[in-house]
Amino acid sequence: SPDSSEEPPNNGTPGPFDGPQWPHQAPRAMYLSVAVLMGLVVVSASAVNSLVIVVSIRYKKLRSPLNYILVNLAVADLLVTLCGSSVSLSNNISGFFVFGKQLCELEGFMVSLTGIVGLWSLAILALERYLVVCRPLGDFRFQHRHAVSGCAFTWSWSLLWTTPPLMGWSSYVPEGLRTSCGPNWYTGGSNNNSYILALFVTCFVMPLSLILFSYANLLMTLRAAAAQQQESDTTQQAEREVTRMVVVMVMAFLICWLPYTTFALVVATNKDITIQPALASLPSYFSKTATVYNPIIYVFMNKQFQSCLLKMVCCGSHPRGTGKTAPAVPAPQPGVTAEGLRNKGTPSHPV
């Protein structure tokens, strides 16, 4: 087939840009169910990520270098929602990719670009916390230029690895239910498989390794500090809180990206495997729902952000009193005290 390198096999179904894919790919109820899910994601993710951006712009205290990457994450998640989830919503209502092949390629590129920016933002966030709390570089002060460099890296690295399909190294095609587009992991061949493998290593294995390394060292540092103050309930509680939040963050990362990357890798390297369209769609929806829970885990549980958000919602009067908040990331001192451990161990509270 002349289109085999560009689109997954159609199995007698109308082309993905030609008309409804039901009941050939899946029952119409499946498409409508996905449309409802994507509608909830669009509304929720747009609201929470917009709030993160607006509150961060409005309150100067939130514009510390260590919070830049959180705003970067919110911008990336908002763009995934606008460029991906909203398009998927419209297409699932219609039952096919209504915007045509060129916009399919654009959607696949934009969702991949911003999704990988968000993914690497989580890795850079972990690295920054490791540098500030564990102090591997000695008397190192994390400054504006470091934060800007971290954000710039996420975009440039993502651009480096999401542009090739537009230039012939693999391609962006309709995937799953054929209502959203992504890298071509369906049709096999050395051109597609080599790209999928490269993407897997550079945009999943590398950031995951950085996250595990950073948080493992962070936990060891906090555990050592807590061991020196065994009599302190505050210290022990802080260590437990940080440990719990690290587990939550790593699990959230894996829930978001492990199904998609594993699925893509397995299908790309086993061309004889037969995958149901509905099943093939699930991994991409896992990654899109991360745009809702990422800001909740990383930002809305930040006590300083909570304070500023409440002040904005209550028109400037803090409902809890004075509205004073401690810095989100105080600079660690060589000796970690019981009082300071909670803040140092939770640079964005929690970690």
C-alpha positions in Angstrom: 0.0 0.0 0.0 1.4 3.4 -0.9 0.2 4.9 2.3 1.5 2.2 4.6 4.4 4.4 5.8 2.0 7.2 6.7 -1.1 5.7 8.2 -2.0 2.6 10.1 -3.8 -0.2 8.3 -7.5 0.7 7.7 -9.0 -2.8 7.6 -11.7 -1.7 5.2 -12.7 1.3 7.3 -13.2 4.7 5.6 -10.0 6.8 5.7 -9.4 8.6 9.0 -10.1 12.0 7.3 -13.1 10.8 5.2 -15.9 9.9 7.6 -17.0 8.3 10.9 -14.9 5.4 12.0 -17.8 3.7 13.9 -18.7 0.9 13.9 -15.6 -0.3 12.0 -13.0 0.7 14.7 -15.2 0.8 17.8 -18.9 1.3 18.7 -20.2 4.8 18.5 -20.7 4.7 22.3 -17.0 4.4 22.7 -16.3 7.6 20.7 -19.0 9.5 22.7 -17.5 8.2 26.0 -14.1 9.4 25.0 -15.6 12.7 24.0 -17.1 13.1 27.5 -13.7 12.2 29.1 -11.9 14.7 26.8 -14.5 17.3 27.6 -13.9 16.9 31.3 -10.1 17.1 30.8 -10.4 20.2 28.6 -12.5 22.1 31.2 -10.5 20.9 34.3 -7.0 21.2 32.8 -7.7 24.6 31.3 -9.0 25.9 34.6 -6.3 24.6 36.9 -3.4 25.4 34.6 -4.7 28.9 33.8 -5.0 29.5 37.5 -1.4 28.5 38.0 -0.2 31.0 35.4 -2.5 33.9 36.5 -1.6 33.5 40.2 2.1 33.2 39.4 2.0 36.4 37.3 -0.1 38.3 39.9 2.0 37.6 43.0 5.6 38.5 43.0 6.4 36.1 45.9 5.7 33.2 43.5 8.1 34.4 40.9 11.2 32.9 42.6 13.6 31.0 40.3 12.6 27.6 41.7 9.0 28.2 40.7 9.8 29.0 37.0 9.7 25.3 36.1 6.3 24.9 37.6 4.9 27.7 35.4 6.7 26.1 32.5 4.9 22.9 33.3 1.6 24.7 33.5 2.1 26.4 30.1 3.0 23.0 28.5 0.0 21.3 30.0 -2.3 24.1 28.9 -1.0 23.8 25.4 -1.4 20.0 25.4 -5.0 20.7 26.4 -5.7 23.3 23.7 -3.8 21.6 20.9 -4.6 18.0 21.8 -7.5 17.3 24.2 -9.8 19.9 22.6 -9.1 18.5 19.1 -9.7 15.0 20.3 -13.0 16.1 21.9 -14.2 17.6 18.6 -13.1 14.6 16.6 -14.6 12.0 18.9 -18.0 13.7 18.6 -17.7 13.4 14.8 -16.1 10.0 14.9 -13.1 10.8 12.7 -10.3 13.4 12.3 -12.4 16.2 10.8 -9.5 18.7 10.3 -7.6 16.9 7.6 -4.1 15.5 7.1 -2.1 18.7 7.5 -3.7 19.6 10.8 -3.3 16.0 11.9 0.4 16.4 11.5 0.4 19.7 13.2 -1.6 18.3 16.1 0.7 15.3 16.4 3.7 17.6 16.5 2.3 20.1 19.0 1.0 17.5 21.4 4.3 15.7 21.2 6.3 18.9 21.6 4.4 20.2 24.6 3.9 16.8 26.2 7.6 16.2 26.2 8.2 19.7 27.5 5.9 18.8 30.4 7.7 15.4 30.9 11.1 17.0 31.0 9.9 19.8 33.2 9.2 17.2 35.9 12.8 15.9 35.5 14.3 19.4 35.7 12.1 20.1 38.7 13.5 17.0 40.4 17.1 18.0 39.5 16.7 21.5 40.8 15.4 20.2 44.1 18.3 17.8 44.3 20.8 20.7 43.7 19.2 23.0 46.3 18.6 20.4 49.1 21.6 18.0 48.6 24.1 20.7 47.6 26.3 18.4 45.5 28.0 21.6 44.1 28.8 23.0 47.5 27.9 26.7 48.1 25.7 26.9 45.0 22.9 29.4 44.8 20.1 28.6 42.4 19.5 31.9 40.5 17.3 33.4 37.7 19.7 32.3 34.9 19.7 28.7 36.1 15.9 28.6 36.1 15.6 30.2 32.7 18.2 27.7 31.3 16.2 24.8 32.7 13.0 26.0 31.0 14.8 26.7 27.8 16.3 23.2 27.8 12.9 21.6 28.0 11.7 23.4 24.9 14.9 23.0 22.8 15.3 19.3 23.7 11.7 18.6 22.9 11.9 20.5 19.6 15.0 18.5 18.7 13.1 15.2 19.0 9.7 16.1 17.7 10.7 17.9 14.5 12.2 14.9 12.7 8.8 13.3 11.8 7.9 16.5 9.9 11.1 16.0 7.9 10.8 12.3 7.0 12.2 10.4 10.0 8.9 8.6 10.8 5.7 10.6 10.6 2.6 11.9 12.6 -0.5 9.8 11.8 -4.0 9.1 13.2 -3.7 6.7 16.1 -6.1 4.4 18.1 -9.6 5.5 17.3 -8.2 7.8 14.6 -9.4 10.9 16.3 -6.0 12.1 17.5 -2.6 12.0 15.9 0.9 11.0 17.2 4.2 9.4 16.1 3.8 6.5 13.8 4.4 3.4 15.9 1.9 1.3 13.9 3.5 0.5 10.5 7.0 -0.8 11.5 10.0 -0.5 9.3 13.5 0.7 10.2 12.5 4.4 9.6 9.7 4.3 12.1 11.2 1.9 14.6 14.5 3.7 14.9 12.7 7.0 15.7 10.4 5.4 18.3 13.5 3.8 19.9 15.3 7.1 19.9 12.3 8.9 21.4 11.9 6.2 24.0 15.5 6.7 25.2 15.8 10.5 25.0 12.3 11.4 26.2 11.4 8.7 28.7 14.4 6.7 29.9 16.6 9.7 30.4 14.1 12.0 32.3 12.9 9.0 34.4 16.5 8.2 35.3 17.1 11.8 36.3 13.9 11.8 38.4 14.8 8.6 40.2 18.4 9.7 40.8 17.4 13.1 42.1 14.7 12.0 44.5 16.6 9.0 45.7 19.5 11.3 46.8 17.0 13.8 48.2 15.4 11.1 50.4 18.8 9.8 51.5 19.8 13.4 52.5 16.6 13.8 54.5 16.9 10.4 56.1 20.4 11.2 57.3 19.2 14.5 58.7 16.3 12.8 60.4 18.6 10.2 61.9 20.5 12.9 63.7 17.3 14.1 65.3 15.5 10.9 66.2 14.0 12.5 69.2 12.1 15.0 67.1 8.6 14.0 66.0 8.5 17.0 63.6 11.6 15.8 61.8 10.3 12.2 61.5 6.9 13.5 60.3 8.6 15.7 57.7 10.6 12.8 56.4 7.5 10.6 56.1 5.6 13.4 54.2 8.4 13.9 51.8 8.8 10.2 51.2 5.1 9.8 50.6 5.0 12.7 48.1 8.1 11.4 46.2 6.3 8.1 45.8 3.1 9.9 44.6 5.1 11.9 42.0 7.1 9.0 40.6 3.9 6.9 40.4 2.0 9.8 38.7 4.9 10.1 36.2 4.8 6.3 35.4 1.0 6.2 35.2 1.1 9.0 32.7 4.0 7.9 30.4 4.7 4.2 31.0 1.6 2.9 29.2 2.2 5.1 26.2 5.9 4.5 25.8 5.7 0.7 26.5 2.7 0.3 24.1 4.4 2.2 21.3 7.7 0.3 21.8 6.0 -3.1 21.8 3.8 -2.4 18.7 6.7 -0.8 16.8 9.0 -3.8 17.3 6.3 -6.5 16.8 4.7 -5.7 13.4 2.6 -8.9 13.4 0.8 -7.9 16.7 -2.9 -7.1 16.4 -4.2 -4.3 18.6 -7.8 -3.3 19.1 -8.3 0.4 18.2 -9.9 1.2 21.6 -7.0 -0.4 23.4 -4.5 1.4 21.3 -6.2 4.7 22.3 -6.0 4.2 26.0 -2.3 5.2 26.5 -2.6 8.6 24.8 -5.6 9.4 27.1 -3.5 8.5 30.1 -1.0 11.1 29.1 -3.6 13.7 28.4 -5.2 13.3 31.8 -1.9 14.2 33.4 -2.6 17.8 32.5 -5.2 17.8 35.3 -3.3 16.1 38.1 0.1 17.5 37.4 -0.8 21.0 38.7 -2.7 19.5 41.6 0.3 17.4 42.7 3.1 19.9 42.0 1.4 23.3 42.5 -1.9 23.3 44.3 -0.4 21.4 47.2 2.2 24.2 47.5 1.2 26.1 50.7 2.6 29.4 49.3 0.6 29.0 46.1 -2.5 28.1 48.2 -2.1 31.3 50.2 -1.9 33.5 47.1 -4.8 31.7 45.4 -7.0 32.2 48.4 -6.1 35.9 48.5 -6.9 36.3 44.8 -10.2 34.5 45.1 -11.1 36.4 48.3 -10.2 39.8 46.6 -7.1 40.4 48.5 -8.3 39.5 52.1 -6.6 36.3 53.3 -9.3 34.1 54.9 -6.8 32.5 57.2 -5.6 35.7 58.8 -2.4 37.6 57.9 -1.7 35.6 54.8 2.0 35.5 55.5 3.9 32.6 54.0 7.3 31.2 54.3 9.5 31.1 51.1 8.7 28.1 49.0 12.4 27.0 49.0 14.6 28.4 51.7 18.3 28.0 51.0 19.5 24.9 52.9 22.2 25.4 55.5 24.9 22.8 56.2 23.1 21.8 59.4 19.5 20.7 58.9 17.2 21.5 61.8 14.0 19.8 62.7 12.1 23.0 62.0 13.8 23.6 58.6 13.7 20.0 57.4 10.1 20.2 56.3 10.7 23.3 54.1 14.1 22.1 52.7 12.8 18.7 52.0 9.8 20.1 50.3 11.1 22.8 48.0 7.7 23.4 46.5 5.9 21.8 49.5 5.5 19.0 49.0 8.4 17.9 46.9 
